[in-house]
């Protein structure tokens, strides 16, 4: 009996150690990204909660105005961009830098279209009588979607840098080999892909909140 209890204690004692080992195996930059994504999640949860509280506290009716159609179109564009960038790691594994550069370029273009459609959506809000300095509930729509666009633009900046480096490396066989064998480039690609899927997921959640609260 004692030996069984001692063995079980040893097994339990090994769990924290194995968890620490897994955490130590995560690159520092990736760990920082995880922390950043957690912070972004908290930010949007607080904003949506404040929007919902303001909406219902003021007793405003929902469903009076249709949600800007450009918000719906931008959602489709962002989903397409998420699918496109999901091909990046496969192309990298195939050592196909030219196709990878096209993939990153297409993602950058789609994200630019998304930002443009968001701006058109704000114009629709204005036409419906929702000004940024007007009703608090309307201001939150501008604020939440605007903060999300800022995060998209931040990802686009990182994406553009990686795109230019990939394009530069693809023009020379030696640079291509160095690029492909560089674990830091692999990590960068993994991080931008993870960030892009996360930002897409955040917008889907925000869009669903807008459908319910707008």
MILUM-398362 format. One line per field, with one value per residue (C-alpha): residue number from 1; residue in three letters; x, y, z negated. Coordinates in Angstrom, 3 decimals. Last residue first. Layout:
N
pos (NUM,...)
code (ALA,...)
x (X,...)
y (Y,...)
z (Z,...)
***
This chain:
214
pos (214,213,212,211,210,209,208,207,206,205,204,203,202,201,200,199,198,197,196,195,194,193,192,191,190,189,188,187,186,185,184,183,182,181,180,179,178,177,176,175,174,173,172,171,170,169,168,167,166,165,164,163,162,161,160,159,158,157,156,155,154,153,152,151,150,149,148,147,146,145,144,143,142,141,140,139,138,137,136,135,134,133,132,131,130,129,128,127,126,125,124,123,122,121,120,119,118,117,116,115,114,113,112,111,110,109,108,107,106,105,104,103,102,101,100,99,98,97,96,95,94,93,92,91,90,89,88,87,86,85,84,83,82,81,80,79,78,77,76,75,74,73,72,71,70,69,68,67,66,65,64,63,62,61,60,59,58,57,56,55,54,53,52,51,50,49,48,47,46,45,44,43,42,41,40,39,38,37,36,35,34,33,32,31,30,29,28,27,26,25,24,23,22,21,20,19,18,17,16,15,14,13,12,11,10,9,8,7,6,5,4,3,2,1)
code (UNK,UNK,UNK,UNK,UNK,UNK,UNK,UNK,UNK,UNK,UNK,UNK,UNK,UNK,UNK,UNK,UNK,UNK,UNK,UNK,UNK,UNK,UNK,UNK,UNK,UNK,UNK,UNK,UNK,UNK,UNK,UNK,UNK,UNK,UNK,UNK,UNK,UNK,UNK,UNK,UNK,UNK,UNK,UNK,UNK,UNK,UNK,UNK,UNK,UNK,UNK,UNK,UNK,UNK,UNK,UNK,UNK,UNK,UNK,UNK,UNK,UNK,UNK,UNK,UNK,UNK,UNK,UNK,UNK,UNK,UNK,UNK,UNK,UNK,UNK,UNK,UNK,UNK,UNK,UNK,UNK,UNK,UNK,UNK,UNK,UNK,UNK,UNK,UNK,UNK,UNK,UNK,UNK,UNK,UNK,UNK,UNK,UNK,UNK,UNK,UNK,UNK,UNK,UNK,UNK,UNK,UNK,UNK,UNK,UNK,UNK,UNK,UNK,UNK,UNK,UNK,UNK,UNK,UNK,UNK,UNK,UNK,UNK,UNK,UNK,UNK,UNK,UNK,UNK,UNK,UNK,UNK,UNK,UNK,UNK,UNK,UNK,UNK,UNK,UNK,UNK,UNK,UNK,UNK,UNK,UNK,UNK,UNK,UNK,UNK,UNK,UNK,UNK,UNK,UNK,UNK,UNK,UNK,UNK,UNK,UNK,UNK,UNK,UNK,UNK,UNK,UNK,UNK,UNK,UNK,UNK,UNK,UNK,UNK,UNK,UNK,UNK,UNK,UNK,UNK,UNK,UNK,UNK,UNK,UNK,UNK,UNK,UNK,UNK,UNK,UNK,UNK,UNK,UNK,UNK,UNK,UNK,UNK,UNK,UNK,UNK,UNK,UNK,UNK,UNK,UNK,UNK,UNK,UNK,UNK,UNK,UNK,UNK,UNK)
x (-27.112,-26.894,-27.365,-25.917,-23.171,-22.242,-22.029,-19.770,-17.593,-17.220,-16.388,-13.957,-12.154,-11.881,-10.294,-7.844,-6.924,-6.493,-4.201,-2.175,-1.586,-0.503,1.737,3.348,3.923,5.505,7.781,8.752,9.685,11.704,13.512,14.225,16.341,16.710,14.164,15.651,19.228,18.178,16.238,19.172,21.378,18.877,18.238,15.018,12.966,14.960,13.852,10.217,10.326,11.925,9.358,6.469,7.812,7.975,4.501,3.035,4.428,2.820,-0.390,-0.627,-0.550,-3.142,-5.412,-4.964,-5.929,-8.935,-10.074,-9.800,-11.931,-14.595,-14.878,-14.757,-17.145,-19.678,-19.103,-19.955,-23.346,-24.196,-22.988,-25.214,-23.410,-19.703,-18.871,-22.020,-24.850,-27.479,-28.037,-25.840,-23.041,-23.324,-23.147,-19.963,-18.549,-19.263,-17.315,-14.351,-14.757,-14.801,-11.466,-9.918,-11.118,-9.762,-6.357,-6.640,-7.342,-4.291,-2.007,-3.323,-2.744,0.820,1.464,0.271,2.194,5.355,4.706,4.278,7.670,9.161,8.257,10.434,7.593,7.494,7.128,4.223,2.493,3.166,1.610,-1.586,-3.383,-2.654,-5.191,-7.904,-7.599,-7.702,-10.932,-12.437,-11.398,-13.079,-16.313,-16.337,-15.645,-18.766,-20.870,-19.446,-20.053,-23.727,-23.956,-26.160,-29.773,-31.435,-34.257,-32.959,-32.333,-34.322,-32.486,-33.323,-30.385,-29.115,-29.581,-27.241,-24.805,-24.431,-24.025,-21.375,-19.522,-19.535,-18.330,-15.477,-14.478,-14.470,-12.495,-9.725,-9.620,-9.099,-6.370,-4.558,-4.756,-3.423,-0.492,0.340,0.264,2.482,4.981,5.111,5.745,8.583,10.078,10.068,7.997,10.183,10.464,6.690,6.734,9.441,7.448,4.437,6.579,7.854,4.360,3.242,6.178,4.929,1.694,3.532,5.776,2.788,1.209,4.408,4.506,0.877,1.481,4.629,2.782,0.000)
y (46.760,44.395,40.891,41.409,43.562,40.786,38.288,40.714,41.074,37.294,36.978,39.878,38.151,34.926,36.789,38.455,35.040,33.471,36.336,36.155,32.427,32.873,35.811,33.773,30.629,32.644,34.405,31.082,29.616,32.727,32.312,28.653,29.734,26.788,28.151,31.641,30.383,28.184,31.016,33.389,30.896,30.354,34.078,35.891,34.055,35.693,39.209,38.131,36.441,39.482,41.795,39.566,39.260,43.041,43.401,40.823,42.646,45.865,44.027,42.612,46.132,47.200,44.369,45.471,49.021,47.643,45.936,49.205,50.868,48.161,48.564,52.362,52.950,50.524,51.993,55.476,54.227,53.020,56.307,58.360,61.134,61.915,59.126,59.912,57.445,59.093,56.219,57.982,58.060,54.342,53.789,55.873,53.709,50.663,52.297,52.569,48.896,48.058,49.812,47.915,44.619,45.555,46.163,42.775,41.161,42.798,41.730,38.166,38.127,39.338,36.671,33.972,35.446,35.471,31.852,30.892,32.413,30.849,27.288,25.332,22.779,23.366,27.090,26.404,24.353,27.074,29.712,27.856,29.110,32.629,32.132,30.670,33.551,36.034,34.443,34.799,38.453,39.101,37.450,39.558,42.700,42.016,41.728,44.943,46.572,45.730,48.091,46.462,47.232,49.931,49.372,45.954,46.882,49.283,51.586,51.193,53.372,50.652,48.072,49.699,51.067,47.661,45.913,48.397,48.159,44.357,44.586,46.902,44.770,41.567,43.378,44.393,41.003,39.260,41.714,40.990,37.242,37.785,39.749,37.000,34.417,36.666,37.008,33.215,33.022,35.523,33.595,30.296,27.537,24.650,26.164,25.992,22.285,21.689,23.598,21.405,18.283,19.534,20.355,16.822,14.967,15.393,13.703,10.669,10.617,10.798,7.889,5.881,6.675,5.689,2.381,1.705,2.403,0.000)
z (32.903,29.933,31.340,34.804,33.304,30.891,33.784,35.653,32.571,32.247,35.944,35.577,32.722,34.714,37.625,35.243,33.835,37.270,38.240,35.038,35.447,39.064,38.147,35.357,37.414,40.203,37.747,36.168,39.531,40.268,36.928,37.728,40.741,43.111,45.603,45.599,46.011,48.931,50.560,50.102,51.934,54.750,55.309,56.145,53.490,50.684,51.634,51.958,48.570,46.949,48.516,47.420,43.867,43.549,45.066,42.679,39.654,40.877,41.788,38.269,36.852,39.409,38.255,34.637,35.613,37.497,34.290,32.366,35.034,34.918,31.161,31.165,34.047,32.592,29.126,30.386,31.546,28.040,26.547,28.821,30.688,30.744,33.181,35.131,35.644,37.851,40.256,42.809,40.238,39.673,43.428,43.562,40.778,42.946,45.774,43.402,42.515,46.204,46.639,43.731,45.201,48.635,47.056,45.321,48.674,50.240,47.380,47.561,51.322,50.795,48.167,50.561,53.474,51.334,50.340,53.992,54.727,51.613,52.521,50.097,49.732,45.961,46.666,49.004,46.306,43.726,45.963,46.887,43.747,45.019,47.798,45.574,43.114,45.991,47.211,43.741,43.685,47.033,45.870,42.709,44.749,46.798,43.649,42.207,45.585,45.203,42.246,39.580,40.345,38.261,35.801,34.760,31.146,29.000,26.629,22.946,21.929,19.617,22.373,24.870,22.317,20.663,24.019,25.159,21.839,22.097,25.704,24.693,21.692,23.749,26.443,24.048,22.306,25.646,26.627,23.352,23.960,27.471,26.059,23.572,26.361,28.498,25.653,25.395,29.134,28.833,25.915,27.789,26.113,24.903,21.432,21.151,22.027,19.433,16.847,17.527,17.184,13.828,12.644,13.562,12.030,8.486,9.320,10.643,7.596,5.301,7.120,6.697,2.971,2.569,4.318,2.302,-0.907,0.000)
***
